[in-house]
Amino acid sequence: MDLSKKSPENIAYMIEQLKEKLKVLNFSVLKPSHFDDELYEELKDIYDLVMKKQSFSPSEMQAIVEELGNLRKK
């Protein structure tokens, strides 16, 4: 998958991968429709960071979730 291109499919893919990796329990919190492609690069940066790490401390998890919340459409 070529994540260098903005597309709704790529956003959906990254969100699904983030939910799996972060083990998000409340799946309704992270929906691809909540994210605008104007912030695609920021979402991709978070995706890249999360995919590189094997585990997360509670404070890292909190920071990631907060950043994802900041990227959501208002």
CHARMM-style PDB file with segment names, atoms N, HN, CA, C and O in Angstrom:
ATOM      1  N   MET     1       0.845  -1.178   0.000  1.00  0.00      PROA
ATOM      2  CA  MET     1       0.000   0.000   0.000  1.00  0.00      PROA
ATOM      3  C   MET     1       0.889   1.239   0.000  1.00  0.00      PROA
ATOM      4  O   MET     1       1.829   1.334   0.788  1.00  0.00      PROA
ATOM      5  N   ASP     2       0.592   2.174  -0.874  1.00  0.00      PROA
ATOM      6  HN  ASP     2      -0.172   2.096  -1.515  1.00  0.00      PROA
ATOM      7  CA  ASP     2       1.372   3.410  -0.996  1.00  0.00      PROA
ATOM      8  C   ASP     2       0.727   4.490  -0.134  1.00  0.00      PROA
ATOM      9  O   ASP     2      -0.222   5.150  -0.555  1.00  0.00      PROA
ATOM     10  N   LEU     3       1.249   4.661   1.070  1.00  0.00      PROA
ATOM     11  HN  LEU     3       2.020   4.125   1.413  1.00  0.00      PROA
ATOM     12  CA  LEU     3       0.675   5.633   1.996  1.00  0.00      PROA
ATOM     13  C   LEU     3       1.191   7.052   1.755  1.00  0.00      PROA
ATOM     14  O   LEU     3       0.840   7.972   2.494  1.00  0.00      PROA
ATOM     15  N   SER     4       2.016   7.232   0.732  1.00  0.00      PROA
ATOM     16  HN  SER     4       2.300   6.485   0.132  1.00  0.00      PROA
ATOM     17  CA  SER     4       2.519   8.574   0.442  1.00  0.00      PROA
ATOM     18  C   SER     4       1.463   9.428  -0.254  1.00  0.00      PROA
ATOM     19  O   SER     4       1.636  10.640  -0.378  1.00  0.00      PROA
ATOM     20  N   LYS     5       0.381   8.816  -0.706  1.00  0.00      PROA
ATOM     21  HN  LYS     5       0.240   7.831  -0.606  1.00  0.00      PROA
ATOM     22  CA  LYS     5      -0.682   9.542  -1.400  1.00  0.00      PROA
ATOM     23  C   LYS     5      -1.900   9.682  -0.506  1.00  0.00      PROA
ATOM     24  O   LYS     5      -2.343   8.722   0.125  1.00  0.00      PROA
ATOM     25  N   LYS     6      -2.437  10.903  -0.463  1.00  0.00      PROA
ATOM     26  HN  LYS     6      -2.078  11.683  -0.975  1.00  0.00      PROA
ATOM     27  CA  LYS     6      -3.650  11.155   0.312  1.00  0.00      PROA
ATOM     28  C   LYS     6      -4.825  10.466  -0.351  1.00  0.00      PROA
ATOM     29  O   LYS     6      -5.064  10.636  -1.547  1.00  0.00      PROA
ATOM     30  N   SER     7      -5.556   9.687   0.431  1.00  0.00      PROA
ATOM     31  HN  SER     7      -5.361   9.549   1.402  1.00  0.00      PROA
ATOM     32  CA  SER     7      -6.786   9.100  -0.087  1.00  0.00      PROA
ATOM     33  C   SER     7      -7.618   8.613   1.088  1.00  0.00      PROA
ATOM     34  O   SER     7      -7.075   8.285   2.143  1.00  0.00      PROA
ATOM     35  N   PRO     8      -8.925   8.565   0.912  1.00  0.00      PROA
ATOM     36  CA  PRO     8      -9.781   8.031   1.979  1.00  0.00      PROA
ATOM     37  C   PRO     8      -9.423   6.584   2.323  1.00  0.00      PROA
ATOM     38  O   PRO     8      -9.525   6.176   3.480  1.00  0.00      PROA
ATOM     39  N   GLU     9      -9.009   5.819   1.331  1.00  0.00      PROA
ATOM     40  HN  GLU     9      -8.927   6.150   0.392  1.00  0.00      PROA
ATOM     41  CA  GLU     9      -8.631   4.426   1.569  1.00  0.00      PROA
ATOM     42  C   GLU     9      -7.389   4.340   2.454  1.00  0.00      PROA
ATOM     43  O   GLU     9      -7.316   3.495   3.347  1.00  0.00      PROA
ATOM     44  N   ASN    10      -6.415   5.214   2.205  1.00  0.00      PROA
ATOM     45  HN  ASN    10      -6.474   5.900   1.479  1.00  0.00      PROA
ATOM     46  CA  ASN    10      -5.199   5.217   3.019  1.00  0.00      PROA
ATOM     47  C   ASN    10      -5.496   5.661   4.447  1.00  0.00      PROA
ATOM     48  O   ASN    10      -4.932   5.115   5.396  1.00  0.00      PROA
ATOM     49  N   ILE    11      -6.370   6.638   4.603  1.00  0.00      PROA
ATOM     50  HN  ILE    11      -6.827   7.081   3.832  1.00  0.00      PROA
ATOM     51  CA  ILE    11      -6.763   7.068   5.945  1.00  0.00      PROA
ATOM     52  C   ILE    11      -7.426   5.903   6.668  1.00  0.00      PROA
ATOM     53  O   ILE    11      -7.103   5.627   7.823  1.00  0.00      PROA
ATOM     54  N   ALA    12      -8.341   5.222   6.005  1.00  0.00      PROA
ATOM     55  HN  ALA    12      -8.604   5.445   5.066  1.00  0.00      PROA
ATOM     56  CA  ALA    12      -9.034   4.079   6.613  1.00  0.00      PROA
ATOM     57  C   ALA    12      -8.036   2.990   7.006  1.00  0.00      PROA
ATOM     58  O   ALA    12      -8.135   2.413   8.089  1.00  0.00      PROA
ATOM     59  N   TYR    13      -7.086   2.713   6.134  1.00  0.00      PROA
ATOM     60  HN  TYR    13      -7.005   3.181   5.254  1.00  0.00      PROA
ATOM     61  CA  TYR    13      -6.075   1.693   6.417  1.00  0.00      PROA
ATOM     62  C   TYR    13      -5.260   2.067   7.650  1.00  0.00      PROA
ATOM     63  O   TYR    13      -5.079   1.245   8.548  1.00  0.00      PROA
ATOM     64  N   MET    14      -4.768   3.303   7.695  1.00  0.00      PROA
ATOM     65  HN  MET    14      -4.915   3.971   6.965  1.00  0.00      PROA
ATOM     66  CA  MET    14      -3.946   3.723   8.834  1.00  0.00      PROA
ATOM     67  C   MET    14      -4.735   3.680  10.135  1.00  0.00      PROA
ATOM     68  O   MET    14      -4.215   3.238  11.159  1.00  0.00      PROA
ATOM     69  N   ILE    15      -5.977   4.132  10.107  1.00  0.00      PROA
ATOM     70  HN  ILE    15      -6.400   4.492   9.275  1.00  0.00      PROA
ATOM     71  CA  ILE    15      -6.803   4.113  11.318  1.00  0.00      PROA
ATOM     72  C   ILE    15      -7.003   2.676  11.796  1.00  0.00      PROA
ATOM     73  O   ILE    15      -6.891   2.404  12.992  1.00  0.00      PROA
ATOM     74  N   GLU    16      -7.295   1.764  10.885  1.00  0.00      PROA
ATOM     75  HN  GLU    16      -7.386   1.985   9.914  1.00  0.00      PROA
ATOM     76  CA  GLU    16      -7.488   0.359  11.269  1.00  0.00      PROA
ATOM     77  C   GLU    16      -6.207  -0.226  11.855  1.00  0.00      PROA
ATOM     78  O   GLU    16      -6.262  -0.954  12.846  1.00  0.00      PROA
ATOM     79  N   GLN    17      -5.075   0.076  11.269  1.00  0.00      PROA
ATOM     80  HN  GLN    17      -5.030   0.668  10.465  1.00  0.00      PROA
ATOM     81  CA  GLN    17      -3.801  -0.420  11.775  1.00  0.00      PROA
ATOM     82  C   GLN    17      -3.487   0.171  13.152  1.00  0.00      PROA
ATOM     83  O   GLN    17      -2.988  -0.529  14.032  1.00  0.00      PROA
ATOM     84  N   LEU    18      -3.781   1.459  13.335  1.00  0.00      PROA
ATOM     85  HN  LEU    18      -4.187   2.028  12.620  1.00  0.00      PROA
ATOM     86  CA  LEU    18      -3.558   2.099  14.633  1.00  0.00      PROA
ATOM     87  C   LEU    18      -4.438   1.459  15.699  1.00  0.00      PROA
ATOM     88  O   LEU    18      -3.980   1.208  16.814  1.00  0.00      PROA
ATOM     89  N   LYS    19      -5.696   1.194  15.366  1.00  0.00      PROA
ATOM     90  HN  LYS    19      -6.068   1.398  14.460  1.00  0.00      PROA
ATOM     91  CA  LYS    19      -6.598   0.568  16.341  1.00  0.00      PROA
ATOM     92  C   LYS    19      -6.075  -0.803  16.761  1.00  0.00      PROA
ATOM     93  O   LYS    19      -6.118  -1.153  17.940  1.00  0.00      PROA
ATOM     94  N   GLU    20      -5.587  -1.568  15.808  1.00  0.00      PROA
ATOM     95  HN  GLU    20      -5.552  -1.284  14.849  1.00  0.00      PROA
ATOM     96  CA  GLU    20      -5.040  -2.887  16.130  1.00  0.00      PROA
ATOM     97  C   GLU    20      -3.792  -2.788  16.989  1.00  0.00      PROA
ATOM     98  O   GLU    20      -3.667  -3.479  17.999  1.00  0.00      PROA
ATOM     99  N   LYS    21      -2.878  -1.934  16.587  1.00  0.00      PROA
ATOM    100  HN  LYS    21      -2.980  -1.373  15.766  1.00  0.00      PROA
ATOM    101  CA  LYS    21      -1.587  -1.822  17.282  1.00  0.00      PROA
ATOM    102  C   LYS    21      -1.766  -1.259  18.689  1.00  0.00      PROA
ATOM    103  O   LYS    21      -1.112  -1.701  19.633  1.00  0.00      PROA
ATOM    104  N   LEU    22      -2.657  -0.281  18.817  1.00  0.00      PROA
ATOM    105  HN  LEU    22      -3.189   0.078  18.050  1.00  0.00      PROA
ATOM    106  CA  LEU    22      -2.874   0.356  20.119  1.00  0.00      PROA
ATOM    107  C   LEU    22      -3.907  -0.384  20.960  1.00  0.00      PROA
ATOM    108  O   LEU    22      -4.136  -0.039  22.119  1.00  0.00      PROA
ATOM    109  N   LYS    23      -4.528  -1.401  20.370  1.00  0.00      PROA
ATOM    110  HN  LYS    23      -4.341  -1.681  19.428  1.00  0.00      PROA
ATOM    111  CA  LYS    23      -5.551  -2.184  21.065  1.00  0.00      PROA
ATOM    112  C   LYS    23      -6.664  -1.301  21.619  1.00  0.00      PROA
ATOM    113  O   LYS    23      -7.037  -1.391  22.789  1.00  0.00      PROA
ATOM    114  N   VAL    24      -7.181  -0.448  20.741  1.00  0.00      PROA
ATOM    115  HN  VAL    24      -6.878  -0.374  19.791  1.00  0.00      PROA
ATOM    116  CA  VAL    24      -8.258   0.461  21.121  1.00  0.00      PROA
ATOM    117  C   VAL    24      -9.511  -0.359  21.407  1.00  0.00      PROA
ATOM    118  O   VAL    24      -9.969  -1.124  20.558  1.00  0.00      PROA
ATOM    119  N   LEU    25     -10.054  -0.195  22.594  1.00  0.00      PROA
ATOM    120  HN  LEU    25      -9.681   0.427  23.283  1.00  0.00      PROA
ATOM    121  CA  LEU    25     -11.235  -0.959  22.977  1.00  0.00      PROA
ATOM    122  C   LEU    25     -12.518  -0.327  22.474  1.00  0.00      PROA
ATOM    123  O   LEU    25     -13.453  -1.031  22.092  1.00  0.00      PROA
ATOM    124  N   ASN    26     -12.569   0.983  22.471  1.00  0.00      PROA
ATOM    125  HN  ASN    26     -11.810   1.555  22.781  1.00  0.00      PROA
ATOM    126  CA  ASN    26     -13.764   1.684  22.014  1.00  0.00      PROA
ATOM    127  C   ASN    26     -13.551   2.071  20.547  1.00  0.00      PROA
ATOM    128  O   ASN    26     -13.084   3.168  20.241  1.00  0.00      PROA
ATOM    129  N   PHE    27     -13.899   1.157  19.659  1.00  0.00      PROA
ATOM    130  HN  PHE    27     -14.279   0.266  19.907  1.00  0.00      PROA
ATOM    131  CA  PHE    27     -13.627   1.357  18.233  1.00  0.00      PROA
ATOM    132  C   PHE    27     -14.372   2.541  17.639  1.00  0.00      PROA
ATOM    133  O   PHE    27     -13.940   3.083  16.622  1.00  0.00      PROA
ATOM    134  N   SER    28     -15.469   2.956  18.238  1.00  0.00      PROA
ATOM    135  HN  SER    28     -15.821   2.516  19.064  1.00  0.00      PROA
ATOM    136  CA  SER    28     -16.210   4.091  17.693  1.00  0.00      PROA
ATOM    137  C   SER    28     -15.444   5.397  17.863  1.00  0.00      PROA
ATOM    138  O   SER    28     -15.758   6.390  17.206  1.00  0.00      PROA
ATOM    139  N   VAL    29     -14.456   5.405  18.727  1.00  0.00      PROA
ATOM    140  HN  VAL    29     -14.201   4.599  19.260  1.00  0.00      PROA
ATOM    141  CA  VAL    29     -13.650   6.603  18.940  1.00  0.00      PROA
ATOM    142  C   VAL    29     -12.802   6.915  17.707  1.00  0.00      PROA
ATOM    143  O   VAL    29     -12.605   8.082  17.367  1.00  0.00      PROA
ATOM    144  N   LEU    30     -12.311   5.897  17.051  1.00  0.00      PROA
ATOM    145  HN  LEU    30     -12.471   4.949  17.327  1.00  0.00      PROA
ATOM    146  CA  LEU    30     -11.459   6.082  15.876  1.00  0.00      PROA
ATOM    147  C   LEU    30     -12.163   5.556  14.633  1.00  0.00      PROA
ATOM    148  O   LEU    30     -12.197   4.351  14.384  1.00  0.00      PROA
ATOM    149  N   LYS    31     -12.717   6.468  13.866  1.00  0.00      PROA
ATOM    150  HN  LYS    31     -12.690   7.447  14.068  1.00  0.00      PROA
ATOM    151  CA  LYS    31     -13.339   6.117  12.596  1.00  0.00      PROA
ATOM    152  C   LYS    31     -12.666   6.935  11.500  1.00  0.00      PROA
ATOM    153  O   LYS    31     -12.375   8.115  11.696  1.00  0.00      PROA
ATOM    154  N   PRO    32     -12.421   6.322  10.362  1.00  0.00      PROA
ATOM    155  CA  PRO    32     -11.788   7.079   9.266  1.00  0.00      PROA
ATOM    156  C   PRO    32     -12.557   8.343   8.892  1.00  0.00      PROA
ATOM    157  O   PRO    32     -11.952   9.336   8.487  1.00  0.00      PROA
ATOM    158  N   SER    33     -13.865   8.318   9.021  1.00  0.00      PROA
ATOM    159  HN  SER    33     -14.357   7.512   9.350  1.00  0.00      PROA
ATOM    160  CA  SER    33     -14.663   9.495   8.663  1.00  0.00      PROA
ATOM    161  C   SER    33     -14.424  10.679   9.599  1.00  0.00      PROA
ATOM    162  O   SER    33     -14.808  11.805   9.285  1.00  0.00      PROA
ATOM    163  N   HSD    34     -13.796  10.430  10.738  1.00  0.00      PROA
ATOM    164  HN  HSD    34     -13.483   9.515  10.993  1.00  0.00      PROA
ATOM    165  CA  HSD    34     -13.501  11.504  11.691  1.00  0.00      PROA
ATOM    166  C   HSD    34     -12.266  12.314  11.306  1.00  0.00      PROA
ATOM    167  O   HSD    34     -11.975  13.339  11.922  1.00  0.00      PROA
ATOM    168  N   PHE    35     -11.545  11.855  10.291  1.00  0.00      PROA
ATOM    169  HN  PHE    35     -11.781  11.022   9.790  1.00  0.00      PROA
ATOM    170  CA  PHE    35     -10.274  12.487   9.937  1.00  0.00      PROA
ATOM    171  C   PHE    35     -10.338  13.107   8.550  1.00  0.00      PROA
ATOM    172  O   PHE    35     -10.791  12.491   7.586  1.00  0.00      PROA
ATOM    173  N   ASP    36      -9.871  14.339   8.484  1.00  0.00      PROA
ATOM    174  HN  ASP    36      -9.502  14.839   9.267  1.00  0.00      PROA
ATOM    175  CA  ASP    36      -9.878  15.109   7.247  1.00  0.00      PROA
ATOM    176  C   ASP    36      -8.552  14.901   6.524  1.00  0.00      PROA
ATOM    177  O   ASP    36      -7.507  14.791   7.164  1.00  0.00      PROA
ATOM    178  N   ASP    37      -8.589  14.846   5.201  1.00  0.00      PROA
ATOM    179  HN  ASP    37      -9.439  14.936   4.681  1.00  0.00      PROA
ATOM    180  CA  ASP    37      -7.346  14.627   4.467  1.00  0.00      PROA
ATOM    181  C   ASP    37      -6.414  15.832   4.498  1.00  0.00      PROA
ATOM    182  O   ASP    37      -5.267  15.735   4.061  1.00  0.00      PROA
ATOM    183  N   GLU    38      -6.886  16.959   5.004  1.00  0.00      PROA
ATOM    184  HN  GLU    38      -7.817  17.038   5.359  1.00  0.00      PROA
ATOM    185  CA  GLU    38      -6.004  18.126   5.153  1.00  0.00      PROA
ATOM    186  C   GLU    38      -4.911  17.853   6.187  1.00  0.00      PROA
ATOM    187  O   GLU    38      -3.834  18.445   6.128  1.00  0.00      PROA
ATOM    188  N   LEU    39      -5.191  16.960   7.128  1.00  0.00      PROA
ATOM    189  HN  LEU    39      -6.066  16.479   7.175  1.00  0.00      PROA
ATOM    190  CA  LEU    39      -4.228  16.623   8.169  1.00  0.00      PROA
ATOM    191  C   LEU    39      -3.606  15.250   7.919  1.00  0.00      PROA
ATOM    192  O   LEU    39      -3.159  14.583   8.852  1.00  0.00      PROA
ATOM    193  N   TYR    40      -3.582  14.842   6.672  1.00  0.00      PROA
ATOM    194  HN  TYR    40      -3.945  15.384   5.914  1.00  0.00      PROA
ATOM    195  CA  TYR    40      -3.075  13.519   6.303  1.00  0.00      PROA
ATOM    196  C   TYR    40      -1.634  13.310   6.761  1.00  0.00      PROA
ATOM    197  O   TYR    40      -1.304  12.261   7.314  1.00  0.00      PROA
ATOM    198  N   GLU    41      -0.790  14.289   6.537  1.00  0.00      PROA
ATOM    199  HN  GLU    41      -1.058  15.142   6.088  1.00  0.00      PROA
ATOM    200  CA  GLU    41       0.629  14.147   6.891  1.00  0.00      PROA
ATOM    201  C   GLU    41       0.811  13.943   8.393  1.00  0.00      PROA
ATOM    202  O   GLU    41       1.645  13.143   8.816  1.00  0.00      PROA
ATOM    203  N   GLU    42       0.034  14.662   9.195  1.00  0.00      PROA
ATOM    204  HN  GLU    42      -0.643  15.312   8.851  1.00  0.00      PROA
ATOM    205  CA  GLU    42       0.122  14.513  10.639  1.00  0.00      PROA
ATOM    206  C   GLU    42      -0.324  13.114  11.060  1.00  0.00      PROA
ATOM    207  O   GLU    42       0.298  12.486  11.917  1.00  0.00      PROA
ATOM    208  N   LEU    43      -1.407  12.634  10.450  1.00  0.00      PROA
ATOM    209  HN  LEU    43      -1.912  13.144   9.754  1.00  0.00      PROA
ATOM    210  CA  LEU    43      -1.884  11.283  10.745  1.00  0.00      PROA
ATOM    211  C   LEU    43      -0.827  10.253  10.338  1.00  0.00      PROA
ATOM    212  O   LEU    43      -0.580   9.290  11.063  1.00  0.00      PROA
ATOM    213  N   LYS    44      -0.213  10.462   9.184  1.00  0.00      PROA
ATOM    214  HN  LYS    44      -0.415  11.244   8.595  1.00  0.00      PROA
ATOM    215  CA  LYS    44       0.827   9.535   8.715  1.00  0.00      PROA
ATOM    216  C   LYS    44       2.025   9.542   9.649  1.00  0.00      PROA
ATOM    217  O   LYS    44       2.621   8.493   9.893  1.00  0.00      PROA
ATOM    218  N   ASP    45       2.387  10.701  10.175  1.00  0.00      PROA
ATOM    219  HN  ASP    45       1.902  11.553   9.977  1.00  0.00      PROA
ATOM    220  CA  ASP    45       3.501  10.776  11.130  1.00  0.00      PROA
ATOM    221  C   ASP    45       3.204   9.942  12.375  1.00  0.00      PROA
ATOM    222  O   ASP    45       4.067   9.209  12.858  1.00  0.00      PROA
ATOM    223  N   ILE    46       1.985  10.058  12.888  1.00  0.00      PROA
ATOM    224  HN  ILE    46       1.284  10.654  12.495  1.00  0.00      PROA
ATOM    225  CA  ILE    46       1.593   9.275  14.065  1.00  0.00      PROA
ATOM    226  C   ILE    46       1.610   7.791  13.714  1.00  0.00      PROA
ATOM    227  O   ILE    46       2.114   6.971  14.482  1.00  0.00      PROA
ATOM    228  N   TYR    47       1.060   7.450  12.559  1.00  0.00      PROA
ATOM    229  HN  TYR    47       0.651   8.116  11.935  1.00  0.00      PROA
ATOM    230  CA  TYR    47       1.042   6.067  12.101  1.00  0.00      PROA
ATOM    231  C   TYR    47       2.470   5.507  12.043  1.00  0.00      PROA
ATOM    232  O   TYR    47       2.736   4.423  12.562  1.00  0.00      PROA
ATOM    233  N   ASP    48       3.379   6.245  11.415  1.00  0.00      PROA
ATOM    234  HN  ASP    48       3.163   7.126  10.993  1.00  0.00      PROA
ATOM    235  CA  ASP    48       4.771   5.790  11.288  1.00  0.00      PROA
ATOM    236  C   ASP    48       5.406   5.571  12.661  1.00  0.00      PROA
ATOM    237  O   ASP    48       6.088   4.569  12.877  1.00  0.00      PROA
ATOM    238  N   LEU    49       5.188   6.487  13.572  1.00  0.00      PROA
ATOM    239  HN  LEU    49       4.634   7.301  13.397  1.00  0.00      PROA
ATOM    240  CA  LEU    49       5.743   6.379  14.922  1.00  0.00      PROA
ATOM    241  C   LEU    49       5.208   5.137  15.634  1.00  0.00      PROA
ATOM    242  O   LEU    49       5.972   4.372  16.221  1.00  0.00      PROA
ATOM    243  N   VAL    50       3.902   4.948  15.578  1.00  0.00      PROA
ATOM    244  HN  VAL    50       3.281   5.570  15.101  1.00  0.00      PROA
ATOM    245  CA  VAL    50       3.275   3.823  16.277  1.00  0.00      PROA
ATOM    246  C   VAL    50       3.737   2.488  15.692  1.00  0.00      PROA
ATOM    247  O   VAL    50       3.986   1.538  16.434  1.00  0.00      PROA
ATOM    248  N   MET    51       3.850   2.416  14.384  1.00  0.00      PROA
ATOM    249  HN  MET    51       3.648   3.187  13.781  1.00  0.00      PROA
ATOM    250  CA  MET    51       4.218   1.154  13.745  1.00  0.00      PROA
ATOM    251  C   MET    51       5.671   0.764  14.023  1.00  0.00      PROA
ATOM    252  O   MET    51       6.022  -0.412  13.934  1.00  0.00      PROA
ATOM    253  N   LYS    52       6.507   1.731  14.355  1.00  0.00      PROA
ATOM    254  HN  LYS    52       6.222   2.686  14.427  1.00  0.00      PROA
ATOM    255  CA  LYS    52       7.918   1.446  14.632  1.00  0.00      PROA
ATOM    256  C   LYS    52       8.128   0.835  16.016  1.00  0.00      PROA
ATOM    257  O   LYS    52       9.080   0.082  16.224  1.00  0.00      PROA
ATOM    258  N   LYS    53       7.250   1.155  16.957  1.00  0.00      PROA
ATOM    259  HN  LYS    53       6.477   1.767  16.788  1.00  0.00      PROA
ATOM    260  CA  LYS    53       7.445   0.727  18.342  1.00  0.00      PROA
ATOM    261  C   LYS    53       6.747  -0.593  18.626  1.00  0.00      PROA
ATOM    262  O   LYS    53       5.708  -0.899  18.042  1.00  0.00      PROA
ATOM    263  N   GLN    54       7.329  -1.367  19.524  1.00  0.00      PROA
ATOM    264  HN  GLN    54       8.173  -1.118  19.998  1.00  0.00      PROA
ATOM    265  CA  GLN    54       6.733  -2.638  19.922  1.00  0.00      PROA
ATOM    266  C   GLN    54       5.723  -2.477  21.047  1.00  0.00      PROA
ATOM    267  O   GLN    54       4.708  -3.172  21.085  1.00  0.00      PROA
ATOM    268  N   SER    55       6.007  -1.556  21.964  1.00  0.00      PROA
ATOM    269  HN  SER    55       6.832  -0.991  21.933  1.00  0.00      PROA
ATOM    270  CA  SER    55       5.100  -1.341  23.103  1.00  0.00      PROA
ATOM    271  C   SER    55       5.131   0.129  23.498  1.00  0.00      PROA
ATOM    272  O   SER    55       5.989   0.898  23.065  1.00  0.00      PROA
ATOM    273  N   PHE    56       4.168   0.488  24.331  1.00  0.00      PROA
ATOM    274  HN  PHE    56       3.471  -0.137  24.683  1.00  0.00      PROA
ATOM    275  CA  PHE    56       4.005   1.887  24.718  1.00  0.00      PROA
ATOM    276  C   PHE    56       3.784   1.995  26.220  1.00  0.00      PROA
ATOM    277  O   PHE    56       3.085   1.180  26.822  1.00  0.00      PROA
ATOM    278  N   SER    57       4.388   3.009  26.807  1.00  0.00      PROA
ATOM    279  HN  SER    57       4.956   3.671  26.318  1.00  0.00      PROA
ATOM    280  CA  SER    57       4.128   3.285  28.215  1.00  0.00      PROA
ATOM    281  C   SER    57       2.743   3.937  28.310  1.00  0.00      PROA
ATOM    282  O   SER    57       2.224   4.433  27.311  1.00  0.00      PROA
ATOM    283  N   PRO    58       2.151   3.938  29.493  1.00  0.00      PROA
ATOM    284  CA  PRO    58       0.854   4.601  29.635  1.00  0.00      PROA
ATOM    285  C   PRO    58       0.887   6.072  29.220  1.00  0.00      PROA
ATOM    286  O   PRO    58      -0.073   6.565  28.629  1.00  0.00      PROA
ATOM    287  N   SER    59       1.973   6.773  29.520  1.00  0.00      PROA
ATOM    288  HN  SER    59       2.753   6.373  30.000  1.00  0.00      PROA
ATOM    289  CA  SER    59       2.052   8.184  29.144  1.00  0.00      PROA
ATOM    290  C   SER    59       2.190   8.346  27.624  1.00  0.00      PROA
ATOM    291  O   SER    59       1.645   9.289  27.050  1.00  0.00      PROA
ATOM    292  N   GLU    60       2.914   7.435  26.977  1.00  0.00      PROA
ATOM    293  HN  GLU    60       3.357   6.669  27.443  1.00  0.00      PROA
ATOM    294  CA  GLU    60       3.013   7.487  25.515  1.00  0.00      PROA
ATOM    295  C   GLU    60       1.653   7.218  24.883  1.00  0.00      PROA
ATOM    296  O   GLU    60       1.259   7.889  23.929  1.00  0.00      PROA
ATOM    297  N   MET    61       0.943   6.240  25.416  1.00  0.00      PROA
ATOM    298  HN  MET    61       1.263   5.694  26.191  1.00  0.00      PROA
ATOM    299  CA  MET    61      -0.384   5.904  24.903  1.00  0.00      PROA
ATOM    300  C   MET    61      -1.317   7.106  25.044  1.00  0.00      PROA
ATOM    301  O   MET    61      -2.074   7.427  24.128  1.00  0.00      PROA
ATOM    302  N   GLN    62      -1.256   7.758  26.187  1.00  0.00      PROA
ATOM    303  HN  GLN    62      -0.641   7.497  26.931  1.00  0.00      PROA
ATOM    304  CA  GLN    62      -2.078   8.946  26.427  1.00  0.00      PROA
ATOM    305  C   GLN    62      -1.758  10.043  25.415  1.00  0.00      PROA
ATOM    306  O   GLN    62      -2.667  10.669  24.868  1.00  0.00      PROA
ATOM    307  N   ALA    63      -0.483  10.276  25.167  1.00  0.00      PROA
ATOM    308  HN  ALA    63       0.255   9.768  25.611  1.00  0.00      PROA
ATOM    309  CA  ALA    63      -0.063  11.318  24.227  1.00  0.00      PROA
ATOM    310  C   ALA    63      -0.521  10.993  22.802  1.00  0.00      PROA
ATOM    311  O   ALA    63      -0.956  11.884  22.073  1.00  0.00      PROA
ATOM    312  N   ILE    64      -0.425   9.740  22.411  1.00  0.00      PROA
ATOM    313  HN  ILE    64      -0.071   9.016  23.004  1.00  0.00      PROA
ATOM    314  CA  ILE    64      -0.845   9.336  21.062  1.00  0.00      PROA
ATOM    315  C   ILE    64      -2.346   9.542  20.903  1.00  0.00      PROA
ATOM    316  O   ILE    64      -2.803  10.091  19.900  1.00  0.00      PROA
ATOM    317  N   VAL    65      -3.104   9.101  21.889  1.00  0.00      PROA
ATOM    318  HN  VAL    65      -2.733   8.654  22.704  1.00  0.00      PROA
ATOM    319  CA  VAL    65      -4.565   9.250  21.834  1.00  0.00      PROA
ATOM    320  C   VAL    65      -4.948  10.726  21.800  1.00  0.00      PROA
ATOM    321  O   VAL    65      -5.858  11.111  21.066  1.00  0.00      PROA
ATOM    322  N   GLU    66      -4.268  11.552  22.583  1.00  0.00      PROA
ATOM    323  HN  GLU    66      -3.529  11.240  23.179  1.00  0.00      PROA
ATOM    324  CA  GLU    66      -4.547  12.992  22.572  1.00  0.00      PROA
ATOM    325  C   GLU    66      -4.256  13.586  21.194  1.00  0.00      PROA
ATOM    326  O   GLU    66      -5.040  14.388  20.686  1.00  0.00      PROA
ATOM    327  N   GLU    67      -3.145  13.200  20.594  1.00  0.00      PROA
ATOM    328  HN  GLU    67      -2.508  12.549  21.007  1.00  0.00      PROA
ATOM    329  CA  GLU    67      -2.800  13.723  19.270  1.00  0.00      PROA
ATOM    330  C   GLU    67      -3.827  13.296  18.230  1.00  0.00      PROA
ATOM    331  O   GLU    67      -4.229  14.096  17.386  1.00  0.00      PROA
ATOM    332  N   LEU    68      -4.251  12.041  18.288  1.00  0.00      PROA
ATOM    333  HN  LEU    68      -3.925  11.391  18.974  1.00  0.00      PROA
ATOM    334  CA  LEU    68      -5.289  11.586  17.361  1.00  0.00      PROA
ATOM    335  C   LEU    68      -6.575  12.378  17.579  1.00  0.00      PROA
ATOM    336  O   LEU    68      -7.265  12.727  16.621  1.00  0.00      PROA
ATOM    337  N   GLY    69      -6.892  12.660  18.832  1.00  0.00      PROA
ATOM    338  HN  GLY    69      -6.331  12.377  19.611  1.00  0.00      PROA
ATOM    339  CA  GLY    69      -8.071  13.476  19.137  1.00  0.00      PROA
ATOM    340  C   GLY    69      -7.952  14.873  18.562  1.00  0.00      PROA
ATOM    341  O   GLY    69      -8.941  15.436  18.092  1.00  0.00      PROA
ATOM    342  N   ASN    70      -6.752  15.442  18.594  1.00  0.00      PROA
ATOM    343  HN  ASN    70      -5.948  14.985  18.976  1.00  0.00      PROA
ATOM    344  CA  ASN    70      -6.531  16.775  18.038  1.00  0.00      PROA
ATOM    345  C   ASN    70      -6.699  16.799  16.529  1.00  0.00      PROA
ATOM    346  O   ASN    70      -7.025  17.842  15.963  1.00  0.00      PROA
ATOM    347  N   LEU    71      -6.482  15.666  15.865  1.00  0.00      PROA
ATOM    348  HN  LEU    71      -6.217  14.819  16.325  1.00  0.00      PROA
ATOM    349  CA  LEU    71      -6.591  15.603  14.409  1.00  0.00      PROA
ATOM    350  C   LEU    71      -8.015  15.378  13.923  1.00  0.00      PROA
ATOM    351  O   LEU    71      -8.312  15.552  12.741  1.00  0.00      PROA
ATOM    352  N   ARG    72      -8.889  14.991  14.837  1.00  0.00      PROA
ATOM    353  HN  ARG    72      -8.648  14.849  15.797  1.00  0.00      PROA
ATOM    354  CA  ARG    72     -10.271  14.711  14.435  1.00  0.00      PROA
ATOM    355  C   ARG    72     -10.955  15.983  13.944  1.00  0.00      PROA
ATOM    356  O   ARG    72     -10.650  17.090  14.389  1.00  0.00      PROA
ATOM    357  N   LYS    73     -11.892  15.791  13.008  1.00  0.00      PROA
ATOM    358  HN  LYS    73     -12.139  14.892  12.646  1.00  0.00      PROA
ATOM    359  CA  LYS    73     -12.676  16.925  12.505  1.00  0.00      PROA
ATOM    360  C   LYS    73     -13.452  17.536  13.651  1.00  0.00      PROA
ATOM    361  O   LYS    73     -13.930  16.835  14.543  1.00  0.00      PROA
ATOM    362  N   LYS    74     -13.566  18.817  13.614  1.00  0.00      PROA
ATOM    363  HN  LYS    74     -13.178  19.386  12.890  1.00  0.00      PROA
ATOM    364  CA  LYS    74     -14.323  19.527  14.664  1.00  0.00      PROA
ATOM    365  C   LYS    74     -15.773  19.664  14.276  1.00  0.00      PROA
ATOM    366  OT1 LYS    74     -16.564  20.231  15.030  1.00  0.00      PROA
TER     367      LYS     74
END
